[in-house]
Amino acid sequence: MTTPLRIALIIGSTREGRFGPTVARWFEAVAGRRTDIELTVADLADADLPAHWTSDLSPRGRAFVEQLAGADAYVVLTPEYNHSFPASLKQAIDTAGRVWRRKPVGFVSYGGLSGGLRAVEQLRPVFAELHATTVRETVSFHQFPFDEAGQPRDHEGAEQAATVLLDDLLWWGRALRTARGNDEAWSEAA
Ligand SMILES: Cc1cc2nc3c(=O)[nH]c(=O)nc-3n(C[C@H](O)[C@H](O)[C@H](O)COP(=O)(O)O)c2cc1C
């Protein structure tokens, strides 16, 4: 059997009372029903990253970057803040620097009318600059369609969208994992 793809789910917002963990718990449960992936949650609220870019990180900051470095692929969970993504997320992407190289990134977004899709579209060129591949399929939640139990009201539709995203990420993740393993120049540079 192929080794499961290691995916880090990054919770991109950090503010008190944020909605992100509700979406993250649902996504984690969906991913947990699969045997072809292993998903861990990387929560920016726990990462203790400094407000400015520096290579001098706290032990928790270093552990966060190491967690990301150990993943084969990423799912970035982002809300929309003023038609873009949160500053906390940009800081984490910049700080983690080289971990993204030659790996795929998928998105789960949420927000008002646009469901966070404007944030997603602005994240794509950022990841391209970092030599990551962003995958086409996305999951997006418009106007917080979750019930009191923290489940999407359209449970089936949401789960189907998550499955399509994870399948897409799995294809790219396996292909790029193999390519990285076969590329001596890449491993020397990494
Ligand atoms: C500073 C700020 C700006 C926002 N701007 C937008 C926006 O441009 N479009 C939108 O659909 N929602 C916007 N929202 C609503 C957020 O997407 C929504 O509150 C979401 O829950 C924020 O994610 P969080 O709860 O994980 O922090 C904004 C929220 C904040 C705090």
The ligand as a Gaussian input file, in Angstrom:
#p B3LYP/6-31G(d) Opt

LIG

0 1
 C      -11.217000      42.710000       9.686000
 C      -12.291000      41.902000       9.016000
 C      -12.583000      42.107000       7.684000
 C      -13.568000      41.346000       7.040000
 N      -13.767000      41.515000       5.710000
 C      -14.605000      40.685000       5.048000
 C      -14.714000      40.763000       3.632000
 O      -14.102000      41.579000       2.974000
 N      -15.543000      39.901000       3.010000
 C      -16.259000      38.954000       3.705000
 O      -16.982000      38.186000       3.098000
 N      -16.169000      38.856000       5.051000
 C      -15.350000      39.685000       5.729000
 N      -15.215000      39.590000       7.089000
 C      -16.015000      38.584000       7.779000
 C      -15.150000      37.375000       8.063000
 O      -14.872000      36.630000       6.904000
 C      -15.818000      36.514000       9.111000
 O      -16.027000      37.300000      10.267000
 C      -14.999000      35.302000       9.489000
 O      -15.655000      34.599000      10.515000
 C      -13.625000      35.694000       9.970000
 O      -12.878000      34.551000      10.260000
 P      -12.497000      34.189000      11.763000
 O      -13.795000      34.168000      12.521000
 O      -11.875000      32.815000      11.692000
 O      -11.580000      35.248000      12.226000
 C      -14.280000      40.362000       7.752000
 C      -13.979000      40.165000       9.127000
 C      -12.995000      40.900000       9.737000
 C      -12.665000      40.634000      11.188000

